[in-house]
Amino acid sequence: MTVLVIAEHDNASIKGATLNTVTAAAACGGDVHVLVAGHNAAGAAAAAAQIAGVAKVIHADAAGLAHGLAENVAAQVLAIAGNYSHILFPATAGGKNVAPRVAAKLDVAQISDITKVVSPDTFERPIYAGNAIATVQSQDATKVITVRTTGFDAAAASGGSAATETATATADAGKSSFVGSEIAKSDRPELTAAKIIVSGGRALGSKEKFDEVMTPLADKLGAAIGASRAAVDAGYAPNDLQVGQTGKIVAPQLYVAAGISGAIQHLAGMKDSKVIVAINKDAEAPIFSVADYGLEADLFTAVPELVKAL
């Protein structure tokens, strides 16, 4: 039994979600291989070979794989899929784009968003916004799985010495093309990789107040900034800061929620955080049910005082 992990990378380095997926792959049993499909991606392949627990890196290099277009990456996975009992993707935007195509072509059921490997054919995954855990058993010959990265510790990025094998790249499918990207530049940590996150909710009242109150706290803590869906919908924060079931799933060491009531949608995205601090003037706010530390106070008073104390 051999398990294939589809690496998420930027052609030069491996992204953190891949490390968590390798841990899930190791729990499935057997050797773990990593596919690095990209263009001029020798740096990413070399980094993948250093991951602890990886037995082999398969490097496919072609211009059509440069930007991770789903049709081309799926074709590359399918070209080698017959060698593997399990094919694992991180449950990121990229992984969720490619995995269903692979599952459909293999005529198997995709197993989505797993948080635990019970046995090689049995997995746990959250349902109902994380309020229930389903145990899923698959009898498919090839199991196509997406991994909720917050459910698994990251594998060590160094210490491994996997062999690297060059695979023949599949031809460009010609069904889509990369036109361009507009990437927001920030000195802050990326939200899903941050060890500390401070999030603001609708109670902040405006974009100006959101920036005025949350930015100094994030600066003091060296934290990423997040937001509830209500705050994003109201225009206080951009979409890429949304934490929750329809936003980003995070599990930092410290999560500070200011003015967030704690709707189920938001809790589903952050309740696995190691330490949760909630600041809300409503003593009945659901956020207090998952908080390790709760402060019943007006955030406009409490947060600036906290910044001063830090």
VMD Tcl script that draws the C-alpha trace (Angstrom):
set ca {
  {0.00 0.00 0.00}
  {1.46 3.35 -1.10}
  {0.00 6.81 -0.45}
  {0.37 9.81 -2.77}
  {0.29 13.39 -1.47}
  {-0.27 16.19 -3.96}
  {2.05 18.98 -2.86}
  {0.91 22.57 -2.63}
  {3.81 24.82 -3.57}
  {4.91 28.02 -5.30}
  {7.50 26.27 -7.52}
  {10.26 27.38 -5.16}
  {9.10 26.04 -1.80}
  {6.51 23.77 -0.21}
  {3.50 25.34 1.51}
  {2.68 24.43 5.09}
  {-0.56 22.62 4.23}
  {1.49 19.91 2.52}
  {3.26 19.08 5.79}
  {-0.04 18.44 7.57}
  {-1.21 16.29 4.66}
  {1.96 14.19 4.85}
  {1.15 13.44 8.50}
  {-2.34 12.26 7.47}
  {-0.81 10.16 4.69}
  {1.59 8.47 7.10}
  {-1.38 7.50 9.29}
  {-2.92 5.65 6.32}
  {0.01 3.21 6.37}
  {2.58 2.29 3.76}
  {5.12 4.47 1.97}
  {4.36 8.14 1.38}
  {5.16 9.63 -2.02}
  {4.79 13.33 -2.87}
  {3.91 14.68 -6.32}
  {5.37 18.09 -7.13}
  {3.72 19.23 -10.37}
  {4.94 22.64 -11.50}
  {7.28 24.58 -13.78}
  {10.91 25.24 -12.89}
  {9.94 23.65 -9.59}
  {13.22 21.96 -8.71}
  {13.37 24.02 -5.51}
  {9.96 22.77 -4.40}
  {10.91 19.17 -5.25}
  {14.12 19.47 -3.22}
  {12.16 20.87 -0.27}
  {9.64 18.01 -0.53}
  {12.49 15.48 -0.40}
  {13.53 16.92 2.96}
  {10.13 16.31 4.60}
  {10.37 13.69 7.33}
  {8.49 10.51 6.49}
  {8.47 10.95 2.70}
  {9.89 7.95 0.81}
  {9.85 9.36 -2.73}
  {9.23 12.65 -4.54}
  {7.81 12.57 -8.06}
  {8.66 15.73 -9.97}
  {6.66 16.62 -13.09}
  {7.78 19.83 -14.79}
  {6.04 21.63 -17.64}
  {4.87 25.13 -18.52}
  {1.23 23.99 -18.27}
  {1.73 23.10 -14.62}
  {3.22 26.47 -13.64}
  {0.11 27.92 -12.02}
  {-1.63 24.79 -10.76}
  {-4.47 24.86 -13.29}
  {-6.90 22.20 -12.12}
  {-7.33 20.43 -15.48}
  {-3.60 20.01 -15.99}
  {-2.76 19.00 -12.43}
  {-5.63 16.48 -12.40}
  {-4.33 14.93 -15.63}
  {-0.86 14.65 -14.08}
  {-2.27 12.93 -10.98}
  {-4.34 10.54 -13.10}
  {-1.26 9.56 -15.11}
  {0.26 7.95 -12.01}
  {-2.86 7.24 -9.93}
  {-2.82 3.51 -10.69}
  {0.22 3.06 -8.46}
  {-1.50 4.27 -5.28}
  {-4.12 3.09 -2.81}
  {-4.71 6.60 -1.42}
  {-4.39 10.04 -3.04}
  {-4.40 12.91 -0.55}
  {-4.85 16.65 -1.17}
  {-4.80 19.48 1.37}
  {-8.37 20.83 1.80}
  {-7.30 24.23 0.45}
  {-8.74 26.12 -2.51}
  {-6.22 24.37 -4.76}
  {-6.81 20.90 -3.36}
  {-10.59 21.27 -3.50}
  {-10.28 22.35 -7.14}
  {-8.33 19.29 -8.28}
  {-9.48 16.42 -6.05}
  {-13.09 16.15 -7.35}
  {-11.82 15.94 -10.92}
  {-9.51 13.07 -10.00}
  {-12.24 11.25 -8.06}
  {-14.73 11.63 -10.91}
  {-12.26 10.30 -13.50}
  {-11.43 7.33 -11.26}
  {-15.16 6.79 -10.63}
  {-14.73 6.78 -6.85}
  {-16.31 8.75 -4.02}
  {-14.22 11.61 -2.71}
  {-13.78 11.67 1.08}
  {-13.70 15.33 2.05}
  {-12.12 17.28 4.89}
  {-10.90 14.39 7.06}
  {-9.68 15.22 10.56}
  {-8.60 11.72 11.65}
  {-7.44 8.45 10.09}
  {-9.04 5.60 12.03}
  {-7.67 2.88 9.73}
  {-6.56 2.71 6.10}
  {-10.20 2.57 4.94}
  {-11.96 4.51 7.72}
  {-11.82 8.24 8.41}
  {-13.47 10.92 10.54}
  {-14.77 14.17 9.11}
  {-16.87 17.02 10.55}
  {-20.46 17.59 9.43}
  {-23.14 20.12 10.43}
  {-20.56 22.89 10.78}
  {-18.44 20.73 13.04}
  {-21.26 19.95 15.48}
  {-21.10 16.24 14.63}
  {-18.29 13.95 13.49}
  {-19.05 11.37 10.81}
  {-17.03 8.15 10.58}
  {-16.74 7.19 6.91}
  {-15.59 3.82 5.57}
  {-14.63 3.45 1.92}
  {-14.34 0.25 -0.10}
  {-13.06 2.04 -3.21}
  {-9.85 0.63 -4.63}
  {-8.35 4.12 -4.72}
  {-9.30 6.53 -1.97}
  {-9.29 10.21 -3.00}
  {-9.18 12.33 0.14}
  {-8.94 15.99 1.09}
  {-7.35 16.69 4.47}
  {-8.44 19.41 6.90}
  {-4.95 20.56 7.79}
  {-5.91 21.84 11.25}
  {-6.72 18.25 12.22}
  {-3.12 17.02 11.84}
  {0.23 18.18 13.16}
  {2.72 19.31 10.53}
  {5.41 16.84 9.53}
  {8.96 18.07 10.10}
  {10.11 20.07 7.07}
  {13.66 18.74 7.43}
  {15.30 15.49 8.34}
  {14.07 13.44 5.41}
  {16.13 12.20 2.48}
  {13.64 10.99 -0.11}
  {14.69 9.97 -3.59}
  {13.45 12.24 -6.38}
  {12.07 10.72 -9.57}
  {11.28 12.70 -12.72}
  {7.93 11.90 -14.28}
  {6.88 12.68 -17.83}
  {4.63 15.73 -17.73}
  {1.20 15.39 -19.32}
  {0.28 17.64 -22.21}
  {-1.53 20.92 -21.55}
  {-5.26 20.16 -21.63}
  {-5.92 23.50 -23.30}
  {-9.19 23.96 -21.39}
  {-8.06 26.91 -19.29}
  {-5.25 29.41 -19.20}
  {-3.60 31.57 -16.58}
  {-4.29 35.24 -17.28}
  {-2.91 36.98 -14.20}
  {-3.18 37.43 -10.48}
  {-3.60 40.31 -8.08}
  {-1.97 39.36 -4.79}
  {-2.42 41.50 -1.70}
  {0.92 42.27 -0.08}
  {1.11 42.12 3.70}
  {3.83 42.06 6.30}
  {1.55 40.04 8.56}
  {1.56 36.23 8.74}
  {-0.77 34.41 6.35}
  {-4.04 33.71 8.15}
  {-4.07 29.91 7.94}
  {-0.40 29.65 8.97}
  {-0.39 32.25 11.78}
  {0.34 31.21 15.35}
  {-1.65 34.18 16.72}
  {-4.83 35.64 15.21}
  {-6.91 38.60 16.37}
  {-10.39 38.75 14.85}
  {-12.99 41.48 14.85}
  {-16.74 41.26 14.43}
  {-19.75 43.36 13.51}
  {-19.67 45.15 16.88}
  {-16.75 47.26 15.63}
  {-19.28 49.25 13.61}
  {-17.17 50.48 10.67}
  {-14.03 49.80 8.64}
  {-12.36 52.79 10.28}
  {-13.05 51.46 13.78}
  {-12.03 47.93 12.73}
  {-8.63 49.21 11.59}
  {-8.26 51.60 14.54}
  {-8.99 48.98 17.21}
  {-7.66 45.71 15.74}
  {-4.45 46.85 14.03}
  {-2.60 48.02 17.18}
  {-3.43 44.73 18.95}
  {-2.22 42.69 15.97}
  {0.96 44.77 15.83}
  {1.67 44.20 19.53}
  {1.17 40.45 19.27}
  {2.74 39.97 15.83}
  {-0.58 38.46 14.82}
  {-2.60 37.94 11.66}
  {-5.94 39.75 11.46}
  {-9.18 37.86 10.90}
  {-12.84 38.82 10.75}
  {-16.26 37.29 11.16}
  {-18.51 36.86 8.14}
  {-20.76 39.66 9.43}
  {-17.80 42.05 9.54}
  {-16.73 41.07 6.03}
  {-20.27 41.35 4.63}
  {-20.55 44.82 6.19}
  {-17.34 45.88 4.42}
  {-15.22 46.30 7.55}
  {-12.60 43.81 6.32}
  {-11.70 42.17 2.97}
  {-12.97 38.69 2.05}
  {-9.58 37.03 2.47}
  {-9.68 37.77 6.22}
  {-12.92 35.86 6.82}
  {-12.67 33.06 9.38}
  {-15.44 30.46 9.40}
  {-17.11 27.63 7.56}
  {-17.34 29.65 4.33}
  {-14.03 31.43 5.02}
  {-10.76 30.04 6.33}
  {-10.39 27.25 8.85}
  {-7.72 28.18 11.40}
  {-6.20 26.62 14.51}
  {-3.57 29.02 15.89}
  {-1.91 28.83 19.29}
  {-3.89 31.95 20.34}
  {-7.17 33.27 18.90}
  {-8.53 36.59 20.19}
  {-12.15 37.33 19.21}
  {-13.27 40.92 19.77}
  {-16.91 41.83 19.25}
  {-17.74 38.43 17.72}
  {-20.95 36.83 19.00}
  {-19.91 33.32 17.95}
  {-22.35 32.12 15.31}
  {-22.02 28.43 14.41}
  {-20.50 29.40 11.05}
  {-17.67 31.27 12.77}
  {-17.08 28.69 15.51}
  {-16.65 26.00 12.87}
  {-13.63 27.88 11.56}
  {-11.74 28.54 14.79}
  {-12.84 26.33 17.66}
  {-9.80 24.06 17.26}
  {-7.53 26.98 18.30}
  {-5.32 26.04 21.25}
  {-6.29 29.07 23.41}
  {-9.37 31.20 22.69}
  {-9.87 34.64 24.25}
  {-13.26 36.31 23.80}
  {-14.06 39.98 24.44}
  {-17.77 40.80 24.25}
  {-20.14 42.93 26.30}
  {-22.96 40.38 25.86}
  {-22.60 37.80 28.63}
  {-24.86 35.41 26.68}
  {-22.76 35.48 23.49}
  {-22.13 31.91 22.22}
  {-18.42 32.68 21.77}
  {-18.00 32.34 25.54}
  {-19.00 28.66 25.30}
  {-15.77 27.81 23.46}
  {-13.50 30.45 25.02}
  {-10.73 29.52 27.44}
  {-10.74 33.11 28.71}
  {-13.73 35.42 28.47}
  {-13.87 39.14 29.18}
  {-17.35 40.67 29.47}
  {-16.51 44.24 28.49}
  {-16.89 46.91 25.83}
  {-14.24 46.12 23.25}
  {-13.65 49.83 22.56}
  {-12.40 50.13 26.15}
  {-10.93 46.68 26.70}
  {-8.83 46.30 23.54}
  {-6.95 49.63 23.86}
  {-6.29 48.82 27.55}
  {-4.98 45.42 26.54}
  {-2.68 47.06 23.97}
  {-1.33 49.41 26.65}
  {-0.75 46.52 29.05}
  {1.19 44.60 26.39}
}
mol new
graphics top color blue
foreach p $ca { graphics top sphere $p radius 0.5 }
foreach p [lrange $ca 0 end-1] q [lrange $ca 1 end] { graphics top cylinder $p $q radius 0.2 }
display resetview
